[in-house]
Amino acid sequence: MKRVDITVRKVIKDDAGRPVISYIEDVRNGRPSADLVEVLGPGAADLIMRRMRGWSVVGSERLGRELIAAGCVLERHAHLYTRNLTVEPPAAEWPDPGLPVVGHEKVTPEEVFPSWRSAYHPEHPDRQDDHDLADMLAGKVLGPLLPCSGFALDQGRVVAGVLVADWAGQPPLSGPWIIDVFRDPAPSYAGLGSALLRRALALGAEAGLPALGLAVTEGNPARWVYERVGFELVLSSIRVTVPN
């Protein structure tokens, strides 16, 4: 995903000249995308179906369900969370994962792939491919990785990780953003992802970051882990593909 111009929202009007929706224009997977769609008037779903054929559209759950009922294809149903690091700072003493932790600059995609792949089974709602991980590590997805990112090693092998990027997006999708949390699914590593997550929060607060955000797909059981460490729901959204 390229970085978007957060100052410009485009507006689409109906045939009578009345504003119906506003959105941030972007490009996703080679297709035009309308991000953070806001409904300004009646007939939003119908207008999108007629005027934005082939687009990827991200809006509220209500708009998303209307578009799916009209024939759009669901891409992702996501929930956005934020953890304020100033109003309620995390404890400086984060749980010791019991394993050495290194920064993102100390690992290569090839070293991360095995445990990352095993963490996301084929039916996992947030499963991605190896190319996505390589781009995340290179800072090409939402932005460069921050020092509060970290990878746990067991006898030199990466077994868990937290990736935090500096995202210049449209609020509330902006600022330091957790783009992935994973761990090897072996029982001996239970709790390791949560420990690295709390470590990232503590290091982020220590570095003066105001907050950390993240998005989790509907059906991902990791939601309860995020809520346990203080993340609060900001909004829920549905992304669909409008048929040609």
Contacts in CASP RR format, 6 or more apart in sequence:
PFRMAT RR
TARGET T0000
AUTHOR 0000-0000-0000
METHOD contacts of the structure
MODEL  1
MKRVDITVRKVIKDDAGRPVISYIEDVRNGRPSADLVEVLGPGAADLIMR
RMRGWSVVGSERLGRELIAAGCVLERHAHLYTRNLTVEPPAAEWPDPGLP
VVGHEKVTPEEVFPSWRSAYHPEHPDRQDDHDLADMLAGKVLGPLLPCSG
FALDQGRVVAGVLVADWAGQPPLSGPWIIDVFRDPAPSYAGLGSALLRRA
LALGAEAGLPALGLAVTEGNPARWVYERVGFELVLSSIRVTVPN
1 26 0 8 1.000
1 28 0 8 1.000
1 141 0 8 1.000
1 142 0 8 1.000
2 26 0 8 1.000
2 27 0 8 1.000
3 143 0 8 1.000
3 168 0 8 1.000
3 169 0 8 1.000
4 24 0 8 1.000
4 25 0 8 1.000
4 26 0 8 1.000
4 35 0 8 1.000
4 169 0 8 1.000
4 170 0 8 1.000
5 24 0 8 1.000
6 24 0 8 1.000
6 168 0 8 1.000
6 169 0 8 1.000
6 170 0 8 1.000
6 171 0 8 1.000
6 174 0 8 1.000
8 24 0 8 1.000
8 25 0 8 1.000
9 22 0 8 1.000
9 23 0 8 1.000
9 24 0 8 1.000
9 38 0 8 1.000
10 22 0 8 1.000
10 23 0 8 1.000
10 24 0 8 1.000
10 25 0 8 1.000
11 19 0 8 1.000
11 21 0 8 1.000
11 22 0 8 1.000
11 40 0 8 1.000
12 19 0 8 1.000
12 20 0 8 1.000
12 21 0 8 1.000
12 22 0 8 1.000
12 23 0 8 1.000
12 47 0 8 1.000
12 51 0 8 1.000
12 52 0 8 1.000
13 19 0 8 1.000
13 20 0 8 1.000
14 20 0 8 1.000
14 43 0 8 1.000
14 47 0 8 1.000
18 41 0 8 1.000
19 40 0 8 1.000
19 41 0 8 1.000
20 39 0 8 1.000
20 40 0 8 1.000
20 41 0 8 1.000
20 42 0 8 1.000
20 43 0 8 1.000
20 44 0 8 1.000
20 47 0 8 1.000
21 34 0 8 1.000
21 37 0 8 1.000
21 38 0 8 1.000
21 39 0 8 1.000
21 40 0 8 1.000
21 41 0 8 1.000
21 44 0 8 1.000
21 47 0 8 1.000
21 48 0 8 1.000
22 37 0 8 1.000
22 38 0 8 1.000
22 40 0 8 1.000
23 34 0 8 1.000
23 35 0 8 1.000
23 36 0 8 1.000
23 37 0 8 1.000
23 38 0 8 1.000
23 57 0 8 1.000
24 34 0 8 1.000
24 35 0 8 1.000
24 36 0 8 1.000
24 170 0 8 1.000
25 32 0 8 1.000
25 33 0 8 1.000
25 34 0 8 1.000
25 35 0 8 1.000
26 32 0 8 1.000
26 33 0 8 1.000
26 34 0 8 1.000
26 35 0 8 1.000
27 33 0 8 1.000
28 56 0 8 1.000
29 56 0 8 1.000
31 54 0 8 1.000
31 55 0 8 1.000
31 56 0 8 1.000
31 241 0 8 1.000
32 52 0 8 1.000
32 54 0 8 1.000
32 55 0 8 1.000
32 56 0 8 1.000
33 55 0 8 1.000
33 56 0 8 1.000
33 57 0 8 1.000
33 58 0 8 1.000
34 48 0 8 1.000
34 52 0 8 1.000
34 55 0 8 1.000
34 56 0 8 1.000
34 57 0 8 1.000
34 58 0 8 1.000
35 58 0 8 1.000
35 170 0 8 1.000
35 173 0 8 1.000
36 58 0 8 1.000
36 59 0 8 1.000
36 170 0 8 1.000
36 173 0 8 1.000
37 44 0 8 1.000
37 48 0 8 1.000
37 57 0 8 1.000
37 58 0 8 1.000
37 59 0 8 1.000
37 60 0 8 1.000
37 63 0 8 1.000
39 60 0 8 1.000
39 63 0 8 1.000
44 63 0 8 1.000
44 66 0 8 1.000
45 63 0 8 1.000
45 64 0 8 1.000
45 66 0 8 1.000
45 67 0 8 1.000
45 70 0 8 1.000
46 70 0 8 1.000
48 55 0 8 1.000
48 57 0 8 1.000
48 67 0 8 1.000
48 242 0 8 1.000
49 67 0 8 1.000
49 70 0 8 1.000
49 71 0 8 1.000
49 72 0 8 1.000
49 242 0 8 1.000
52 242 0 8 1.000
53 242 0 8 1.000
53 243 0 8 1.000
53 244 0 8 1.000
54 241 0 8 1.000
54 242 0 8 1.000
54 243 0 8 1.000
54 244 0 8 1.000
55 241 0 8 1.000
55 242 0 8 1.000
56 75 0 8 1.000
56 239 0 8 1.000
56 240 0 8 1.000
56 241 0 8 1.000
56 242 0 8 1.000
57 64 0 8 1.000
57 67 0 8 1.000
57 72 0 8 1.000
57 239 0 8 1.000
57 240 0 8 1.000
57 241 0 8 1.000
57 242 0 8 1.000
58 237 0 8 1.000
58 238 0 8 1.000
58 239 0 8 1.000
59 237 0 8 1.000
59 238 0 8 1.000
59 239 0 8 1.000
60 235 0 8 1.000
60 236 0 8 1.000
60 237 0 8 1.000
60 238 0 8 1.000
61 77 0 8 1.000
61 236 0 8 1.000
61 237 0 8 1.000
61 238 0 8 1.000
63 238 0 8 1.000
64 72 0 8 1.000
64 238 0 8 1.000
64 240 0 8 1.000
65 238 0 8 1.000
67 238 0 8 1.000
67 240 0 8 1.000
67 242 0 8 1.000
68 74 0 8 1.000
68 238 0 8 1.000
68 240 0 8 1.000
71 243 0 8 1.000
72 240 0 8 1.000
72 241 0 8 1.000
72 242 0 8 1.000
72 243 0 8 1.000
73 240 0 8 1.000
73 241 0 8 1.000
73 243 0 8 1.000
74 238 0 8 1.000
74 239 0 8 1.000
74 240 0 8 1.000
75 239 0 8 1.000
75 240 0 8 1.000
75 241 0 8 1.000
76 217 0 8 1.000
76 238 0 8 1.000
76 239 0 8 1.000
77 217 0 8 1.000
77 218 0 8 1.000
77 236 0 8 1.000
77 237 0 8 1.000
77 238 0 8 1.000
77 239 0 8 1.000
78 215 0 8 1.000
78 216 0 8 1.000
78 217 0 8 1.000
78 218 0 8 1.000
78 236 0 8 1.000
78 237 0 8 1.000
78 238 0 8 1.000
78 239 0 8 1.000
79 215 0 8 1.000
79 216 0 8 1.000
79 217 0 8 1.000
79 218 0 8 1.000
79 223 0 8 1.000
79 233 0 8 1.000
79 235 0 8 1.000
79 236 0 8 1.000
80 172 0 8 1.000
80 173 0 8 1.000
80 213 0 8 1.000
80 214 0 8 1.000
80 215 0 8 1.000
80 233 0 8 1.000
80 234 0 8 1.000
80 235 0 8 1.000
80 236 0 8 1.000
80 237 0 8 1.000
81 213 0 8 1.000
81 214 0 8 1.000
81 215 0 8 1.000
81 216 0 8 1.000
81 226 0 8 1.000
81 227 0 8 1.000
81 231 0 8 1.000
81 232 0 8 1.000
81 233 0 8 1.000
81 234 0 8 1.000
82 172 0 8 1.000
82 211 0 8 1.000
82 212 0 8 1.000
82 213 0 8 1.000
82 214 0 8 1.000
82 231 0 8 1.000
82 232 0 8 1.000
82 234 0 8 1.000
83 90 0 8 1.000
83 201 0 8 1.000
83 211 0 8 1.000
83 212 0 8 1.000
83 213 0 8 1.000
83 226 0 8 1.000
83 229 0 8 1.000
83 230 0 8 1.000
83 231 0 8 1.000
83 232 0 8 1.000
84 210 0 8 1.000
84 211 0 8 1.000
84 232 0 8 1.000
85 201 0 8 1.000
85 204 0 8 1.000
85 205 0 8 1.000
85 208 0 8 1.000
85 209 0 8 1.000
85 210 0 8 1.000
85 211 0 8 1.000
85 212 0 8 1.000
86 205 0 8 1.000
86 210 0 8 1.000
86 211 0 8 1.000
88 230 0 8 1.000
89 205 0 8 1.000
90 198 0 8 1.000
90 201 0 8 1.000
90 202 0 8 1.000
90 205 0 8 1.000
90 229 0 8 1.000
91 202 0 8 1.000
92 202 0 8 1.000
92 205 0 8 1.000
92 206 0 8 1.000
93 202 0 8 1.000
94 195 0 8 1.000
94 198 0 8 1.000
94 199 0 8 1.000
94 201 0 8 1.000
94 202 0 8 1.000
94 203 0 8 1.000
95 194 0 8 1.000
95 195 0 8 1.000
95 198 0 8 1.000
95 199 0 8 1.000
96 195 0 8 1.000
97 152 0 8 1.000
97 160 0 8 1.000
97 192 0 8 1.000
97 195 0 8 1.000
97 196 0 8 1.000
97 199 0 8 1.000
99 152 0 8 1.000
99 153 0 8 1.000
99 154 0 8 1.000
99 159 0 8 1.000
99 192 0 8 1.000
100 152 0 8 1.000
100 153 0 8 1.000
101 150 0 8 1.000
101 151 0 8 1.000
101 152 0 8 1.000
101 153 0 8 1.000
101 196 0 8 1.000
101 199 0 8 1.000
102 150 0 8 1.000
102 151 0 8 1.000
102 153 0 8 1.000
103 147 0 8 1.000
103 149 0 8 1.000
103 150 0 8 1.000
103 151 0 8 1.000
104 137 0 8 1.000
104 145 0 8 1.000
104 149 0 8 1.000
104 150 0 8 1.000
104 151 0 8 1.000
104 163 0 8 1.000
106 151 0 8 1.000
107 137 0 8 1.000
107 151 0 8 1.000
107 158 0 8 1.000
108 137 0 8 1.000
109 130 0 8 1.000
109 133 0 8 1.000
109 134 0 8 1.000
109 137 0 8 1.000
111 157 0 8 1.000
111 158 0 8 1.000
112 133 0 8 1.000
112 137 0 8 1.000
112 151 0 8 1.000
112 158 0 8 1.000
112 161 0 8 1.000
113 130 0 8 1.000
113 133 0 8 1.000
114 157 0 8 1.000
114 158 0 8 1.000
115 157 0 8 1.000
115 158 0 8 1.000
115 159 0 8 1.000
115 160 0 8 1.000
115 182 0 8 1.000
115 183 0 8 1.000
115 184 0 8 1.000
116 133 0 8 1.000
116 158 0 8 1.000
116 180 0 8 1.000
116 182 0 8 1.000
117 130 0 8 1.000
118 184 0 8 1.000
118 185 0 8 1.000
119 182 0 8 1.000
119 183 0 8 1.000
119 184 0 8 1.000
119 185 0 8 1.000
120 126 0 8 1.000
120 127 0 8 1.000
120 128 0 8 1.000
120 182 0 8 1.000
121 127 0 8 1.000
124 220 0 8 1.000
125 217 0 8 1.000
125 218 0 8 1.000
125 219 0 8 1.000
125 220 0 8 1.000
126 216 0 8 1.000
126 217 0 8 1.000
126 220 0 8 1.000
132 141 0 8 1.000
133 180 0 8 1.000
135 141 0 8 1.000
136 145 0 8 1.000
136 163 0 8 1.000
136 165 0 8 1.000
136 179 0 8 1.000
136 180 0 8 1.000
137 145 0 8 1.000
137 163 0 8 1.000
139 145 0 8 1.000
139 165 0 8 1.000
141 165 0 8 1.000
141 179 0 8 1.000
142 165 0 8 1.000
142 166 0 8 1.000
142 167 0 8 1.000
142 169 0 8 1.000
142 177 0 8 1.000
142 179 0 8 1.000
143 165 0 8 1.000
143 166 0 8 1.000
143 167 0 8 1.000
143 168 0 8 1.000
144 165 0 8 1.000
144 166 0 8 1.000
145 163 0 8 1.000
145 164 0 8 1.000
145 165 0 8 1.000
145 166 0 8 1.000
146 164 0 8 1.000
146 165 0 8 1.000
146 166 0 8 1.000
146 176 0 8 1.000
146 204 0 8 1.000
146 207 0 8 1.000
146 209 0 8 1.000
147 203 0 8 1.000
147 207 0 8 1.000
148 162 0 8 1.000
148 164 0 8 1.000
148 176 0 8 1.000
148 199 0 8 1.000
148 200 0 8 1.000
148 201 0 8 1.000
148 203 0 8 1.000
148 204 0 8 1.000
148 207 0 8 1.000
148 209 0 8 1.000
149 161 0 8 1.000
149 162 0 8 1.000
149 163 0 8 1.000
149 164 0 8 1.000
149 200 0 8 1.000
150 161 0 8 1.000
150 162 0 8 1.000
150 163 0 8 1.000
150 196 0 8 1.000
150 199 0 8 1.000
150 200 0 8 1.000
151 158 0 8 1.000
151 160 0 8 1.000
151 161 0 8 1.000
151 162 0 8 1.000
152 158 0 8 1.000
152 159 0 8 1.000
152 160 0 8 1.000
152 161 0 8 1.000
152 183 0 8 1.000
152 192 0 8 1.000
152 193 0 8 1.000
152 196 0 8 1.000
153 159 0 8 1.000
154 189 0 8 1.000
159 183 0 8 1.000
159 184 0 8 1.000
159 186 0 8 1.000
159 189 0 8 1.000
159 192 0 8 1.000
160 182 0 8 1.000
160 183 0 8 1.000
160 184 0 8 1.000
160 189 0 8 1.000
160 192 0 8 1.000
160 193 0 8 1.000
160 196 0 8 1.000
161 180 0 8 1.000
161 181 0 8 1.000
161 182 0 8 1.000
161 183 0 8 1.000
161 193 0 8 1.000
161 196 0 8 1.000
162 178 0 8 1.000
162 180 0 8 1.000
162 181 0 8 1.000
162 193 0 8 1.000
162 196 0 8 1.000
162 197 0 8 1.000
162 199 0 8 1.000
162 200 0 8 1.000
163 178 0 8 1.000
163 179 0 8 1.000
163 180 0 8 1.000
163 181 0 8 1.000
164 176 0 8 1.000
164 177 0 8 1.000
164 178 0 8 1.000
164 179 0 8 1.000
164 200 0 8 1.000
164 204 0 8 1.000
164 212 0 8 1.000
165 176 0 8 1.000
165 177 0 8 1.000
165 179 0 8 1.000
166 175 0 8 1.000
166 176 0 8 1.000
166 177 0 8 1.000
167 173 0 8 1.000
167 174 0 8 1.000
167 175 0 8 1.000
167 176 0 8 1.000
167 177 0 8 1.000
168 174 0 8 1.000
168 175 0 8 1.000
169 175 0 8 1.000
172 234 0 8 1.000
172 235 0 8 1.000
175 211 0 8 1.000
175 213 0 8 1.000
176 204 0 8 1.000
176 209 0 8 1.000
176 211 0 8 1.000
176 212 0 8 1.000
176 213 0 8 1.000
177 212 0 8 1.000
177 213 0 8 1.000
177 214 0 8 1.000
178 197 0 8 1.000
178 200 0 8 1.000
178 212 0 8 1.000
178 213 0 8 1.000
178 214 0 8 1.000
179 214 0 8 1.000
181 193 0 8 1.000
181 196 0 8 1.000
181 197 0 8 1.000
181 214 0 8 1.000
181 222 0 8 1.000
182 193 0 8 1.000
183 189 0 8 1.000
183 191 0 8 1.000
183 192 0 8 1.000
183 193 0 8 1.000
183 196 0 8 1.000
184 192 0 8 1.000
193 225 0 8 1.000
194 225 0 8 1.000
194 228 0 8 1.000
194 229 0 8 1.000
197 225 0 8 1.000
197 226 0 8 1.000
197 229 0 8 1.000
198 229 0 8 1.000
200 212 0 8 1.000
201 212 0 8 1.000
201 229 0 8 1.000
204 212 0 8 1.000
213 231 0 8 1.000
214 226 0 8 1.000
214 231 0 8 1.000
216 222 0 8 1.000
216 223 0 8 1.000
216 226 0 8 1.000
END
